Amino acid sequence: MVRLLESYRAIPPEATVRLAKKTSNLFRRRERNPHPGLDVSGLTGVISIDPVARTADVAGMCTYEDLVAATLPHGLAPPVVPQLKTITLGGAVTGLGIESTSFRTGLPHESITEIDILTGAGEIITATPTNEHADLYFGFPNSYGTLGYSVRLRTELEQVKPYVELRHVRFTTVSSLVETMTRIVDEKTFDGVPVDYLDGVVFSADESYLTLGRQSDEAGPVSDYTDQEIYYRSIQHSPAETPKSDRLTIGDYLWRWDTDWFWCSRAFGAQNPKIRRFWPKRWLRSSFYWKLIALDHRFDVGDRLNARKGLPPNERVVQDIEVPIERTVEFVDWFLANVPIEPIWLCPLRLKDPPPPNADPRQPWPLYPLEPHRSYVNVGFWSAVPVTPGQPGYTNRLIEKQVAALDGHKSLYSESFYSPDEFDALYGGERYRELKAAYDPRSRLLDLYSKAVKSQ
């Protein structure tokens, strides 16, 4: 804490305060910071776990990998564990997160009961839903470090069993998949069996899957997708087959997507059996693929290889969007017809009910205004398409317009192209400016539009 405040005071008053960190799960290009960054090296790790109260206090830069390693021996886990091991709790709260429990437990910030925040004013304050800083507690999610940085968070935990039994159910139309997903979100069961985890993958218009997970105490054989086998390929089966079954340990289930970064490891050749056989197992993880991405950003490796083949450079289309569940078929049909990217990930979500005490019943989280009691679906797609000459961000702009037309939002971890008025309407507008004036009166931190759209 002392080191953190000293590093804040060492940053020149005229300089923008930024984190001094080497890694990130953001896909936005950022301007280089000519000044020293905020030293958060002391904000890692788990502070304490209370197995009786089912809570954990963690430092703001604690990764979910470290938190899960500390909680699973107690038979506990965070209610939502984002897919990638190096995502931090502080990052998931200020930048949002989601996973296959979100249809029943909401988003990561909804499990946080209090936060110590270093504000732009250089003060460390505690924000809870009921104290004098409740406005910051509710306004912190989706602020991306523009109102302050989390120093300590207290998160709720839920009891988990040692195994997860999976059923991969195939659909030949997206509409039938979404119809079934809607029933499961409402009923939390499928064919009379409880569903604890729910997500889906669309490979094409006539091949898509829901994966239904159920916690289990029963010991027995389990699959391993941390080495040669690839998880997302294990989902697929022929239409004539009954739903495919599988079993994982709870730890392997929580990190099932990290080994191959969903399916993005194929861009590096890691899914080629001839290469994978010699690929070190310690490099089969998202944090290593991030290093390869950083090299591509620095040296434009992909575009240089395309140029040698006579191909145009690529436009990155790396996004997660949310649309109401009843508009999901419309969005996915449009996407499959207009954007040459596959597979895509589907993950249903609902805000927790009841919300935290003192929450606005119409819009608890003003900077990412999802409606209570309404089901949404996160659609994730992470690849690239050929650039459209003379129209930077052409495909991303098309997606933004389609999402807005369907009463949806998109996450801000990647490039955005909104006008200031469009951005205001979607991400808090006047409410955000009120919080900015209260907690960063000298604008020591970037504002949200500059950070998310201008990529400063």
Disulfide bonds with the S-S distance in Angstrom:
none
